[in-house]
Amino acid sequence: MECALLISAKYLITISGKPDRRAEATGYIIPLGVATHVYIFITARDRQNLIRSGRYSRQSNGWRLNMAQKNDKYTYRVTWSEGDAEYVGLCAEFPSLSWLAHTPEAALKGIRKLVNEVITDMITNGEPVPEPIATRHFSGKFMVRVPPDVHRQLALEAAEAGVSLNRLASAKLSH
């Protein structure tokens, strides 16, 4: 996919570092947000794929990629890092990303901005974007493998309590 970032109306910088071929290219310039001056260039075929996937829609101010709304559904955590002597912002869906800052607010703002940039890059490169944990469907079932002696001990404990092994395990996991 031929993609480029347009940083103002004068300069077209391709991600691959190739020279500006704006005269030869046909496609769409898409703003990455309402109050930003950063755009991406995509071909007509890529635009159709994004429309079909629901990640590209018509807004009152023009066409735009639907990233900010989805980005807000990700699971963020801010914690203190003693080793770094700063707050660290984390995102559960992107475990390799982190952001260090002097305040918890700055750490949260930084990790959210970083996740948004990574999502933009993933969409631009045609990579799948992780689904937020909050929007995933969970059946309530999962399998846990334990050693046979632990299984026996839990089965005895469940029988003595007059409940099923499943109910006992669920109660132990809930605490």
OpenMM code with the backbone's topology and positions (N, CA, C; nanometers):
from openmm import Vec3, app, unit

residues = "MET GLU CYS ALA LEU LEU ILE SER ALA LYS TYR LEU ILE THR ILE SER GLY LYS PRO ASP ARG ARG ALA GLU ALA THR GLY TYR ILE ILE PRO LEU GLY VAL ALA THR HIS VAL TYR ILE PHE ILE THR ALA ARG ASP ARG GLN ASN LEU ILE ARG SER GLY ARG TYR SER ARG GLN SER ASN GLY TRP ARG LEU ASN MET ALA GLN LYS ASN ASP LYS TYR THR TYR ARG VAL THR TRP SER GLU GLY ASP ALA GLU TYR VAL GLY LEU CYS ALA GLU PHE PRO SER LEU SER TRP LEU ALA HIS THR PRO GLU ALA ALA LEU LYS GLY ILE ARG LYS LEU VAL ASN GLU VAL ILE THR ASP MET ILE THR ASN GLY GLU PRO VAL PRO GLU PRO ILE ALA THR ARG HIS PHE SER GLY LYS PHE MET VAL ARG VAL PRO PRO ASP VAL HIS ARG GLN LEU ALA LEU GLU ALA ALA GLU ALA GLY VAL SER LEU ASN ARG LEU ALA SER ALA LYS LEU SER HIS".split()
positions = [
    Vec3(0.0850, -0.1172, 0.0000),
    Vec3(0.0000, 0.0000, 0.0000),
    Vec3(0.0890, 0.1227, 0.0000),
    Vec3(0.0694, 0.2143, -0.0925),
    Vec3(0.1450, 0.3387, -0.0988),
    Vec3(0.0834, 0.4375, -0.0014),
    Vec3(0.1515, 0.4678, 0.1072),
    Vec3(0.1005, 0.5584, 0.2087),
    Vec3(0.1998, 0.6705, 0.2291),
    Vec3(0.1508, 0.7846, 0.2689),
    Vec3(0.2383, 0.8967, 0.2962),
    Vec3(0.1755, 0.9846, 0.4011),
    Vec3(0.2586, 1.0607, 0.4696),
    Vec3(0.2099, 1.1593, 0.5640),
    Vec3(0.2227, 1.2964, 0.4994),
    Vec3(0.1194, 1.3753, 0.5058),
    Vec3(0.1237, 1.5107, 0.4526),
    Vec3(0.1372, 1.6041, 0.5709),
    Vec3(0.2528, 1.6680, 0.5850),
    Vec3(0.2789, 1.7567, 0.6973),
    Vec3(0.2699, 1.8989, 0.6451),
    Vec3(0.1583, 1.9550, 0.6249),
    Vec3(0.1273, 2.0855, 0.5678),
    Vec3(0.0966, 2.0654, 0.4196),
    Vec3(0.0499, 2.1683, 0.3566),
    Vec3(0.0090, 2.1582, 0.2166),
    Vec3(0.1282, 2.1569, 0.1220),
    Vec3(0.2476, 2.1867, 0.1728),
    Vec3(0.3627, 2.1993, 0.0851),
    Vec3(0.4472, 2.0727, 0.0747),
    Vec3(0.4519, 1.9909, 0.1790),
    Vec3(0.5458, 1.8797, 0.1821),
    Vec3(0.4745, 1.7466, 0.1927),
    Vec3(0.5077, 1.6553, 0.1040),
    Vec3(0.4568, 1.5190, 0.1079),
    Vec3(0.5766, 1.4286, 0.1352),
    Vec3(0.5776, 1.3633, 0.2532),
    Vec3(0.6905, 1.2797, 0.2921),
    Vec3(0.6407, 1.1359, 0.2965),
    Vec3(0.6966, 1.0504, 0.2130),
    Vec3(0.6503, 0.9120, 0.2122),
    Vec3(0.7116, 0.8386, 0.3301),
    Vec3(0.6382, 0.7417, 0.3826),
    Vec3(0.6856, 0.6640, 0.4963),
    Vec3(0.8099, 0.5848, 0.4586),
    Vec3(0.8143, 0.5338, 0.3372),
    Vec3(0.9293, 0.4547, 0.2945),
    Vec3(1.0501, 0.5418, 0.2616),
    Vec3(1.0342, 0.6733, 0.2655),
    Vec3(1.1443, 0.7627, 0.2357),
    Vec3(1.1615, 0.7898, 0.0880),
    Vec3(1.0697, 0.7403, 0.0047),
    Vec3(1.0791, 0.7641, -0.1393),
    Vec3(1.0457, 0.9103, -0.1688),
    Vec3(1.0948, 0.9631, -0.2800),
    Vec3(1.0680, 1.1037, -0.3124),
    Vec3(0.9204, 1.1287, -0.3407),
    Vec3(0.8828, 1.2545, -0.3317),
    Vec3(0.7451, 1.2970, -0.3555),
    Vec3(0.7056, 1.2654, -0.4994),
    Vec3(0.5984, 1.1864, -0.5153),
    Vec3(0.5461, 1.1551, -0.6482),
    Vec3(0.4002, 1.1974, -0.6553),
    Vec3(0.3679, 1.3114, -0.5979),
    Vec3(0.2297, 1.3562, -0.5883),
    Vec3(0.1638, 1.3685, -0.7262),
    Vec3(0.2392, 1.4090, -0.8264),
    Vec3(0.1816, 1.4268, -0.9591),
    Vec3(0.1387, 1.2918, -1.0189),
    Vec3(0.2084, 1.1844, -0.9851),
    Vec3(0.1776, 1.0527, -1.0388),
    Vec3(0.0706, 0.9792, -0.9575),
    Vec3(0.0547, 1.0179, -0.8305),
    Vec3(-0.0327, 0.9435, -0.7403),
    Vec3(-0.1780, 0.9881, -0.7523),
    Vec3(-0.2683, 0.8931, -0.7409),
    Vec3(-0.4103, 0.9242, -0.7307),
    Vec3(-0.4625, 0.8558, -0.6066),
    Vec3(-0.5320, 0.9297, -0.5231),
    Vec3(-0.5830, 0.8734, -0.3994),
    Vec3(-0.6503, 0.9802, -0.3167),
    Vec3(-0.6515, 0.9616, -0.1882),
    Vec3(-0.7215, 1.0514, -0.0975),
    Vec3(-0.6286, 1.0973, 0.0132),
    Vec3(-0.6429, 1.2216, 0.0523),
    Vec3(-0.5716, 1.2749, 0.1668),
    Vec3(-0.6719, 1.2757, 0.2814),
    Vec3(-0.6403, 1.2065, 0.3896),
    Vec3(-0.7337, 1.1911, 0.5015),
    Vec3(-0.6780, 1.2623, 0.6234),
    Vec3(-0.7539, 1.3537, 0.6851),
    Vec3(-0.7062, 1.4159, 0.8094),
    Vec3(-0.7125, 1.3158, 0.9235),
    Vec3(-0.6128, 1.3167, 1.0087),
    Vec3(-0.6112, 1.2285, 1.1252),
    Vec3(-0.6597, 1.3056, 1.2477),
    Vec3(-0.7801, 1.3565, 1.2418),
    Vec3(-0.8365, 1.4313, 1.3538),
    Vec3(-0.8839, 1.5670, 1.3096),
    Vec3(-0.9666, 1.6283, 1.3915),
    Vec3(-1.0279, 1.7555, 1.3559),
    Vec3(-0.9304, 1.8708, 1.3681),
    Vec3(-0.8543, 1.8756, 1.4771),
    Vec3(-0.7692, 1.9916, 1.5041),
    Vec3(-0.6221, 1.9600, 1.4806),
    Vec3(-0.5924, 1.8841, 1.3778),
    Vec3(-0.4541, 1.8489, 1.3511),
    Vec3(-0.4186, 1.8835, 1.2074),
    Vec3(-0.2906, 1.8957, 1.1822),
    Vec3(-0.2445, 1.9244, 1.0468),
    Vec3(-0.1706, 1.8049, 0.9897),
    Vec3(-0.1967, 1.6867, 1.0422),
    Vec3(-0.1341, 1.5650, 0.9928),
    Vec3(-0.2385, 1.4857, 0.9154),
    Vec3(-0.2016, 1.4385, 0.7986),
    Vec3(-0.2913, 1.3659, 0.7102),
    Vec3(-0.2222, 1.2401, 0.6625),
    Vec3(-0.2993, 1.1423, 0.6170),
    Vec3(-0.2379, 1.0295, 0.5484),
    Vec3(-0.2934, 1.0237, 0.4066),
    Vec3(-0.2118, 0.9716, 0.3174),
    Vec3(-0.2517, 0.9543, 0.1786),
    Vec3(-0.2783, 0.8064, 0.1566),
    Vec3(-0.3961, 0.7717, 0.1061),
    Vec3(-0.4262, 0.6319, 0.0755),
    Vec3(-0.4809, 0.6228, -0.0664),
    Vec3(-0.4672, 0.5058, -0.1248),
    Vec3(-0.5187, 0.4845, -0.2597),
    Vec3(-0.6693, 0.4611, -0.2531),
    Vec3(-0.7353, 0.4690, -0.3678),
    Vec3(-0.8802, 0.4500, -0.3735),
    Vec3(-0.9190, 0.3103, -0.3248),
    Vec3(-0.8414, 0.2078, -0.3620),
    Vec3(-0.8717, 0.0713, -0.3192),
    Vec3(-0.8605, 0.0576, -0.1671),
    Vec3(-0.7559, 0.1165, -0.1091),
    Vec3(-0.7386, 0.1102, 0.0356),
    Vec3(-0.8507, 0.1855, 0.1071),
    Vec3(-0.8980, 0.2954, 0.0486),
    Vec3(-1.0084, 0.3713, 0.1073),
    Vec3(-1.1342, 0.2852, 0.1118),
    Vec3(-1.1615, 0.2112, 0.0045),
    Vec3(-1.2785, 0.1238, 0.0018),
    Vec3(-1.2677, 0.0140, 0.1083),
    Vec3(-1.1480, -0.0420, 0.1260),
    Vec3(-1.1285, -0.1439, 0.2294),
    Vec3(-1.1536, -0.0871, 0.3681),
    Vec3(-1.1079, 0.0357, 0.3929),
    Vec3(-1.1302, 0.0992, 0.5230),
    Vec3(-1.2782, 0.1296, 0.5461),
    Vec3(-1.3491, 0.1724, 0.4410),
    Vec3(-1.4929, 0.2005, 0.4532),
    Vec3(-1.5663, 0.0716, 0.4876),
    Vec3(-1.5345, -0.0385, 0.4167),
    Vec3(-1.5991, -0.1673, 0.4432),
    Vec3(-1.5723, -0.2169, 0.5850),
    Vec3(-1.4529, -0.1905, 0.6362),
    Vec3(-1.4181, -0.2377, 0.7703),
    Vec3(-1.4759, -0.1485, 0.8797),
    Vec3(-1.5311, -0.0336, 0.8432),
    Vec3(-1.5891, 0.0569, 0.9423),
    Vec3(-1.4882, 0.1474, 1.0101),
    Vec3(-1.3635, 0.1482, 0.9610),
    Vec3(-1.2610, 0.2314, 1.0237),
    Vec3(-1.2461, 0.3669, 0.9551),
    Vec3(-1.3349, 0.3982, 0.8617),
    Vec3(-1.3253, 0.5214, 0.7843),
    Vec3(-1.4668, 0.5672, 0.7573),
    Vec3(-1.5016, 0.6876, 0.7959),
    Vec3(-1.6403, 0.7303, 0.7814),
    Vec3(-1.6506, 0.8779, 0.7460),
    Vec3(-1.7692, 0.9159, 0.6997),
    Vec3(-1.7976, 1.0537, 0.6619),
    Vec3(-1.8424, 1.1289, 0.7861),
    Vec3(-1.7759, 1.2378, 0.8180),
    Vec3(-1.8117, 1.3231, 0.9306),
    Vec3(-1.8571, 1.4580, 0.8755),
    Vec3(-1.9117, 1.5416, 0.9616),
    Vec3(-1.9583, 1.6731, 0.9172),
    Vec3(-1.8430, 1.7589, 0.8651),
    Vec3(-1.7218, 1.7335, 0.9135),
    Vec3(-1.6063, 1.8112, 0.8693),
    Vec3(-1.5226, 1.7371, 0.7656),
    Vec3(-1.5752, 1.6295, 0.7064),
    Vec3(-1.5029, 1.5558, 0.6030),
    Vec3(-1.4822, 1.4110, 0.6421),
    Vec3(-1.4095, 1.3384, 0.5594),
    Vec3(-1.3807, 1.1978, 0.5849),
    Vec3(-1.2732, 1.1862, 0.6901),
    Vec3(-1.2824, 1.0830, 0.7747),
    Vec3(-1.1761, 1.0629, 0.8720),
    Vec3(-1.1695, 0.9168, 0.9142),
    Vec3(-1.0519, 0.8779, 0.9605),
    Vec3(-1.0340, 0.7438, 1.0141),
    Vec3(-1.0953, 0.7377, 1.1532),
    Vec3(-1.1647, 0.6285, 1.1835),
    Vec3(-1.2280, 0.6108, 1.3137),
    Vec3(-1.1303, 0.5437, 1.4093),
    Vec3(-1.0395, 0.6210, 1.4660),
    Vec3(-0.9434, 0.5647, 1.5592),
    Vec3(-0.9656, 0.6161, 1.6994),
    Vec3(-0.9942, 0.7430, 1.7158),
    Vec3(-1.0035, 0.8017, 1.8488),
    Vec3(-1.1119, 0.7343, 1.9319),
    Vec3(-1.2279, 0.7037, 1.8711),
    Vec3(-1.3352, 0.6410, 1.9462),
    Vec3(-1.2926, 0.5026, 1.9929),
    Vec3(-1.2348, 0.4237, 1.9057),
    Vec3(-1.1931, 0.2889, 1.9415),
    Vec3(-1.0786, 0.2954, 2.0422),
    Vec3(-0.9892, 0.3891, 2.0242),
    Vec3(-0.8755, 0.4057, 2.1124),
    Vec3(-0.9212, 0.4302, 2.2558),
    Vec3(-1.0294, 0.5031, 2.2745),
    Vec3(-1.0780, 0.5348, 2.4083),
    Vec3(-1.1280, 0.4114, 2.4826),
    Vec3(-1.1501, 0.3024, 2.4153),
    Vec3(-1.2020, 0.1812, 2.4784),
    Vec3(-1.0913, 0.0880, 2.5283),
    Vec3(-0.9669, 0.1237, 2.5046),
    Vec3(-0.8573, 0.0387, 2.5508),
    Vec3(-0.8409, 0.0495, 2.7018),
    Vec3(-0.7730, -0.0485, 2.7601),
    Vec3(-0.7562, -0.0578, 2.9046),
    Vec3(-0.6213, 0.0026, 2.9436),
    Vec3(-0.6270, 0.1143, 3.0151),
    Vec3(-0.5059, 0.1849, 3.0564),
    Vec3(-0.4849, 0.1704, 3.2065),
    Vec3(-0.3579, 0.1736, 3.2464),
    Vec3(-0.3232, 0.1700, 3.3882),
    Vec3(-0.2030, 0.2613, 3.4087),
    Vec3(-0.2063, 0.3363, 3.5169),
    Vec3(-0.0917, 0.4193, 3.5544),
    Vec3(-0.0444, 0.3725, 3.6907),
    Vec3(0.0841, 0.3481, 3.7023),
    Vec3(0.1418, 0.2996, 3.8273),
    Vec3(0.2768, 0.3666, 3.8493),
    Vec3(0.3234, 0.3633, 3.9718),
    Vec3(0.4528, 0.4222, 4.0045),
    Vec3(0.5628, 0.3209, 3.9754),
    Vec3(0.6705, 0.3655, 3.9113),
    Vec3(0.7870, 0.2817, 3.8862),
    Vec3(0.8999, 0.3292, 3.9763),
    Vec3(0.9308, 0.2495, 4.0778),
    Vec3(1.0372, 0.2859, 4.1723),
    Vec3(1.1715, 0.2917, 4.1006),
    Vec3(1.1937, 0.1985, 4.0083),
    Vec3(1.3203, 0.1945, 3.9357),
    Vec3(1.3447, 0.3183, 3.8491),
    Vec3(1.2367, 0.3706, 3.7917),
    Vec3(1.2492, 0.4892, 3.7061),
    Vec3(1.2208, 0.6176, 3.7821),
    Vec3(1.1658, 0.6071, 3.9030),
    Vec3(1.1267, 0.7218, 3.9850),
    Vec3(1.0295, 0.8126, 3.9098),
    Vec3(0.9400, 0.7486, 3.8331),
    Vec3(0.8371, 0.8210, 3.7585),
    Vec3(0.7138, 0.7326, 3.7500),
    Vec3(0.6031, 0.7947, 3.7087),
    Vec3(0.4821, 0.7184, 3.6820),
    Vec3(0.4941, 0.6555, 3.5437),
    Vec3(0.4407, 0.5359, 3.5304),
    Vec3(0.4450, 0.4671, 3.4015),
    Vec3(0.3021, 0.4396, 3.3564),
    Vec3(0.2714, 0.4788, 3.2339),
    Vec3(0.1419, 0.4519, 3.1729),
    Vec3(0.1513, 0.3258, 3.0897),
    Vec3(0.0520, 0.2361, 3.1051),
    Vec3(0.0517, 0.1083, 3.0359),
    Vec3(-0.0822, 0.0873, 2.9669),
    Vec3(-0.0828, 0.0039, 2.8638),
    Vec3(-0.2059, -0.0335, 2.7953),
    Vec3(-0.2074, -0.1858, 2.7851),
    Vec3(-0.3126, -0.2489, 2.8409),
    Vec3(-0.3201, -0.3960, 2.8458),
    Vec3(-0.3194, -0.4581, 2.7067),
    Vec3(-0.3825, -0.3941, 2.6089),
    Vec3(-0.3898, -0.4499, 2.4739),
    Vec3(-0.2597, -0.4334, 2.3960),
    Vec3(-0.1720, -0.3452, 2.4418),
    Vec3(-0.0414, -0.3221, 2.3793),
    Vec3(0.0659, -0.3380, 2.4877),
    Vec3(0.0959, -0.4616, 2.5311),
    Vec3(0.1861, -0.4818, 2.6444),
    Vec3(0.3293, -0.4354, 2.6209),
    Vec3(0.3699, -0.4152, 2.4972),
    Vec3(0.5072, -0.3708, 2.4712),
    Vec3(0.5223, -0.2195, 2.4810),
    Vec3(0.4119, -0.1467, 2.5001),
    Vec3(0.4171, -0.0008, 2.5067),
    Vec3(0.4121, 0.0481, 2.6506),
    Vec3(0.4840, 0.1563, 2.6783),
    Vec3(0.4756, 0.2230, 2.8082),
    Vec3(0.5159, 0.3690, 2.7907),
    Vec3(0.4773, 0.4514, 2.8877),
    Vec3(0.5099, 0.5936, 2.8819),
    Vec3(0.5453, 0.6406, 3.0226),
    Vec3(0.6621, 0.6997, 3.0378),
    Vec3(0.7065, 0.7516, 3.1665),
    Vec3(0.6802, 0.9006, 3.1749),
    Vec3(0.6359, 0.9471, 3.2937),
    Vec3(0.6102, 1.0892, 3.3151),
    Vec3(0.6197, 1.1209, 3.4640),
    Vec3(0.6317, 1.2489, 3.4951),
    Vec3(0.6442, 1.2928, 3.6342),
    Vec3(0.5124, 1.2922, 3.7095),
    Vec3(0.3993, 1.2960, 3.6374),
    Vec3(0.2683, 1.2944, 3.7032),
    Vec3(0.1841, 1.1815, 3.6446),
    Vec3(0.0874, 1.1304, 3.7216),
    Vec3(0.0004, 1.0255, 3.6679),
    Vec3(-0.0804, 1.0732, 3.5477),
    Vec3(-0.1231, 1.1991, 3.5513),
    Vec3(-0.2013, 1.2542, 3.4399),
    Vec3(-0.1200, 1.2577, 3.3116),
    Vec3(0.0065, 1.2982, 3.3224),
    Vec3(0.0938, 1.3053, 3.2044),
    Vec3(0.1249, 1.1646, 3.1521),
    Vec3(0.1380, 1.0678, 3.2433),
    Vec3(0.1640, 0.9295, 3.2005),
    Vec3(0.0443, 0.8744, 3.1242),
    Vec3(-0.0776, 0.9018, 3.1720),
    Vec3(-0.1980, 0.8557, 3.1019),
    Vec3(-0.2111, 0.9237, 2.9662),
    Vec3(-0.1903, 1.0535, 2.9633),
    Vec3(-0.1989, 1.1271, 2.8368),
    Vec3(-0.0943, 1.0759, 2.7378),
    Vec3(0.0259, 1.0484, 2.7868),
    Vec3(0.1338, 1.0015, 2.6999),
    Vec3(0.1073, 0.8637, 2.6416),
    Vec3(0.0599, 0.7700, 2.7248),
    Vec3(0.0351, 0.6346, 2.6734),
    Vec3(-0.0820, 0.6352, 2.5769),
    Vec3(-0.1839, 0.7170, 2.6024),
    Vec3(-0.2972, 0.7243, 2.5098),
    Vec3(-0.2523, 0.7804, 2.3755),
    Vec3(-0.1668, 0.8809, 2.3779),
    Vec3(-0.1155, 0.9390, 2.2537),
    Vec3(-0.0298, 0.8366, 2.1789),
    Vec3(0.0533, 0.7637, 2.2518),
    Vec3(0.1388, 0.6616, 2.1905),
    Vec3(0.0561, 0.5499, 2.1278),
    Vec3(-0.0479, 0.5038, 2.1983),
    Vec3(-0.1357, 0.4000, 2.1438),
    Vec3(-0.2022, 0.4493, 2.0163),
    Vec3(-0.2479, 0.5746, 2.0163),
    Vec3(-0.3110, 0.6321, 1.8971),
    Vec3(-0.2131, 0.6341, 1.7798),
    Vec3(-0.0872, 0.6695, 1.8052),
    Vec3(0.0136, 0.6719, 1.6989),
    Vec3(0.0403, 0.5305, 1.6457),
    Vec3(0.0467, 0.4339, 1.7353),
    Vec3(0.0704, 0.2953, 1.6937),
    Vec3(-0.0473, 0.2440, 1.6110),
    Vec3(-0.1700, 0.2757, 1.6535),
    Vec3(-0.2884, 0.2344, 1.5771),
    Vec3(-0.2864, 0.2981, 1.4389),
    Vec3(-0.2508, 0.4246, 1.4314),
    Vec3(-0.2402, 0.4929, 1.3021),
    Vec3(-0.1407, 0.4215, 1.2116),
    Vec3(-0.0240, 0.3879, 1.2666),
    Vec3(0.0776, 0.3158, 1.1883),
    Vec3(0.0262, 0.1790, 1.1444),
    Vec3(-0.0428, 0.1084, 1.2338),
    Vec3(-0.0939, -0.0247, 1.1999),
    Vec3(-0.1957, -0.0168, 1.0871),
    Vec3(-0.2860, 0.0803, 1.0943),
    Vec3(-0.3868, 0.0969, 0.9896),
    Vec3(-0.3193, 0.1350, 0.8587),
    Vec3(-0.2248, 0.2271, 0.8654),
    Vec3(-0.1531, 0.2711, 0.7459),
    Vec3(-0.0812, 0.1555, 0.6783),
    Vec3(-0.0269, 0.0633, 0.7588),
    Vec3(0.0482, -0.0497, 0.7045),
    Vec3(-0.0388, -0.1724, 0.6795),
    Vec3(-0.1693, -0.1603, 0.6997),
    Vec3(-0.2608, -0.2707, 0.6746),
    Vec3(-0.2535, -0.3824, 0.7769),
    Vec3(-0.2020, -0.3531, 0.8959),
    Vec3(-0.1912, -0.4539, 1.0015),
    Vec3(-0.3207, -0.4576, 1.0831),
    Vec3(-0.3557, -0.5732, 1.1399),
    Vec3(-0.4756, -0.5800, 1.2242),
    Vec3(-0.4540, -0.5056, 1.3560),
    Vec3(-0.5560, -0.4343, 1.4000),
    Vec3(-0.5498, -0.3580, 1.5244),
    Vec3(-0.6154, -0.4412, 1.6351),
    Vec3(-0.5505, -0.4547, 1.7518),
    Vec3(-0.6090, -0.5343, 1.8600),
    Vec3(-0.7458, -0.4811, 1.9028),
    Vec3(-0.8367, -0.5729, 1.9308),
    Vec3(-0.9694, -0.5355, 1.9789),
    Vec3(-0.9588, -0.5008, 2.1272),
    Vec3(-1.0229, -0.3924, 2.1697),
    Vec3(-1.0196, -0.3585, 2.3127),
    Vec3(-1.0813, -0.4693, 2.3978),
    Vec3(-1.0240, -0.4942, 2.5129),
    Vec3(-1.0756, -0.5966, 2.6038),
    Vec3(-1.2199, -0.5655, 2.6415),
    Vec3(-1.2514, -0.4373, 2.6592),
    Vec3(-1.3858, -0.3964, 2.7012),
    Vec3(-1.4938, -0.4327, 2.5999),
    Vec3(-1.4585, -0.4497, 2.4725),
    Vec3(-1.5592, -0.4809, 2.3704),
    Vec3(-1.5600, -0.6284, 2.3308),
    Vec3(-1.4704, -0.7086, 2.3885),
    Vec3(-1.4657, -0.8516, 2.3583),
    Vec3(-1.5804, -0.9240, 2.4289),
    Vec3(-1.6244, -1.0332, 2.3674),
    Vec3(-1.7281, -1.1169, 2.4281),
    Vec3(-1.6600, -1.2299, 2.5047),
    Vec3(-1.7010, -1.2480, 2.6298),
    Vec3(-1.6473, -1.3560, 2.7116),
    Vec3(-1.7596, -1.4533, 2.7438),
    Vec3(-1.7333, -1.5824, 2.7246),
    Vec3(-1.8358, -1.6848, 2.7445),
    Vec3(-1.8525, -1.7218, 2.8911),
    Vec3(-1.7532, -1.6936, 2.9740),
    Vec3(-1.7586, -1.7353, 3.1131),
    Vec3(-1.6962, -1.8724, 3.1345),
    Vec3(-1.6415, -1.9302, 3.0286),
    Vec3(-1.5790, -2.0623, 3.0374),
    Vec3(-1.4315, -2.0519, 2.9993),
    Vec3(-1.3479, -2.1214, 3.0756),
    Vec3(-1.2087, -2.1411, 3.0369),
    Vec3(-1.1574, -2.2652, 3.1069),
    Vec3(-1.0556, -2.3262, 3.0505),
    Vec3(-1.0033, -2.4499, 3.1066),
    Vec3(-0.8741, -2.4210, 3.1810),
    Vec3(-0.8613, -2.4819, 3.2983),
    Vec3(-0.7404, -2.4671, 3.3786),
    Vec3(-0.6824, -2.6060, 3.4016),
    Vec3(-0.5556, -2.6215, 3.3727),
    Vec3(-0.4892, -2.7494, 3.3972),
    Vec3(-0.4150, -2.7394, 3.5305),
    Vec3(-0.4390, -2.8379, 3.6165),
    Vec3(-0.3723, -2.8444, 3.7464),
    Vec3(-0.3133, -2.9835, 3.7631),
    Vec3(-0.2171, -2.9976, 3.8510),
    Vec3(-0.1621, -3.1313, 3.8770),
    Vec3(-0.2708, -3.2228, 3.9351),
    Vec3(-0.2611, -3.3548, 3.9110),
    Vec3(-0.3632, -3.4486, 3.9592),
    Vec3(-0.3893, -3.4423, 4.1098),
    Vec3(-0.2857, -3.4200, 4.1902),
    Vec3(-0.3065, -3.4135, 4.3347),
    Vec3(-0.3874, -3.2896, 4.3751),
    Vec3(-0.3682, -3.1782, 4.3047),
    Vec3(-0.4482, -3.0573, 4.3310),
    Vec3(-0.5931, -3.0823, 4.2888),
    Vec3(-0.6131, -3.1489, 4.1764),
    Vec3(-0.7476, -3.1823, 4.1288),
    Vec3(-0.8190, -3.2688, 4.2336),
    Vec3(-0.7492, -3.3692, 4.2849),
    Vec3(-0.8066, -3.4594, 4.3863),
    Vec3(-0.8438, -3.3808, 4.5121),
    Vec3(-0.7536, -3.2942, 4.5577),
    Vec3(-0.7775, -3.2150, 4.6785),
    Vec3(-0.8991, -3.1239, 4.6608),
    Vec3(-0.9109, -3.0586, 4.5456),
    Vec3(-1.0253, -2.9710, 4.5192),
    Vec3(-1.1548, -3.0505, 4.5097),
    Vec3(-1.1508, -3.1682, 4.4471),
    Vec3(-1.2699, -3.2525, 4.4361),
    Vec3(-1.3181, -3.2954, 4.5749),
    Vec3(-1.2245, -3.3315, 4.6641),
    Vec3(-1.2612, -3.3682, 4.8010),
    Vec3(-1.3215, -3.2489, 4.8757),
    Vec3(-1.2580, -3.1330, 4.8613),
    Vec3(-1.3077, -3.0112, 4.9268),
    Vec3(-1.4475, -2.9759, 4.8781),
    Vec3(-1.4724, -2.9906, 4.7482),
    Vec3(-1.6048, -2.9615, 4.6911),
    Vec3(-1.7085, -3.0599, 4.7443),
    Vec3(-1.6716, -3.1898, 4.7500),
    Vec3(-1.7641, -3.2916, 4.7993),
    Vec3(-1.7994, -3.2665, 4.9461),
    Vec3(-1.6994, -3.2306, 5.0261),
    Vec3(-1.7234, -3.2016, 5.1675),
    Vec3(-1.8107, -3.0789, 5.1864),
    Vec3(-1.7999, -2.9815, 5.0952),
    Vec3(-1.8806, -2.8588, 5.1041),
    Vec3(-2.0180, -2.8780, 5.0401),
    Vec3(-2.0376, -2.9895, 4.9696),
    Vec3(-2.1661, -3.0154, 4.9055),
    Vec3(-2.1924, -2.9291, 4.7835),
    Vec3(-2.0850, -2.8893, 4.7148),
    Vec3(-2.0991, -2.8083, 4.5930),
    Vec3(-2.0219, -2.8753, 4.4801),
    Vec3(-2.0472, -2.8313, 4.3590),
    Vec3(-1.9736, -2.8861, 4.2447),
    Vec3(-1.8306, -2.8332, 4.2440),
    Vec3(-1.7440, -2.9066, 4.1773),
    Vec3(-1.6055, -2.8619, 4.1631),
    Vec3(-1.6003, -2.7274, 4.0910),
    Vec3(-1.6862, -2.7093, 3.9922),
    Vec3(-1.6922, -2.5841, 3.9186),
    Vec3(-1.7280, -2.4675, 4.0115),
    Vec3(-1.8285, -2.4874, 4.0978),
    Vec3(-1.8705, -2.3810, 4.1889),
    Vec3(-1.7591, -2.3489, 4.2894),
    Vec3(-1.6914, -2.4513, 4.3384),
    Vec3(-1.5805, -2.4292, 4.4311),
    Vec3(-1.4692, -2.3491, 4.3646),
    Vec3(-1.4304, -2.3903, 4.2438),
    Vec3(-1.3231, -2.3196, 4.1720),
    Vec3(-1.3631, -2.1755, 4.1440),
    Vec3(-1.4891, -2.1535, 4.1030),
    Vec3(-1.5374, -2.0187, 4.0761),
    Vec3(-1.5318, -1.9328, 4.2020),
    Vec3(-1.5718, -1.9891, 4.3154),
    Vec3(-1.5692, -1.9142, 4.4411),
    Vec3(-1.4259, -1.8800, 4.4805),
    Vec3(-1.3332, -1.9732, 4.4635),
    Vec3(-1.1936, -1.9471, 4.4984),
    Vec3(-1.1333, -1.8404, 4.4070),
    Vec3(-1.1698, -1.8431, 4.2780),
    Vec3(-1.1167, -1.7432, 4.1845),
    Vec3(-1.1786, -1.6048, 4.2052),
    Vec3(-1.2983, -1.6005, 4.2603),
    Vec3(-1.3675, -1.4734, 4.2800),
    Vec3(-1.3118, -1.3943, 4.3985),
    Vec3(-1.2392, -1.4586, 4.4871),
    Vec3(-1.1873, -1.3900, 4.6062),
    Vec3(-1.0521, -1.3340, 4.5839),
] * unit.nanometer
topology = app.Topology()
chain = topology.addChain("A")
for resn in residues:
    res = topology.addResidue(resn, chain)
    for name in ("N", "CA", "C"):
        topology.addAtom(name, app.Element.getBySymbol(name[0]), res)
